[in-house]
Amino acid sequence: PAGTKLPASELGHFNLVGDITAAGQMINIEVRPETEMAKCYAAQMAKAHFLHPPLVGRTTYPVLLDLNVTP
């Protein structure tokens, strides 16, 4: 939430990878490094709904998010 103070160990760069299904759900989510902030973000992405991805010849659409948490 806005105004939340994060410890320095939770700030900085992390990557999130996952697959988006035809139904718009992100599955197979992994984050590196596995900080509490990254794991929280991954949990929220698992609850989110995405637009129908281009699935030509595939059952899922791979995604990579490169994120940076700053104060």
Secondary structure as UniProt FT lines:
FT   TURN            2..3
FT   HELIX           8..10
FT   STRAND          12..21
FT   TURN            22..23
FT   STRAND          26..32
FT   HELIX           36..47
FT   TURN            56..57
FT   STRAND          60..69
//
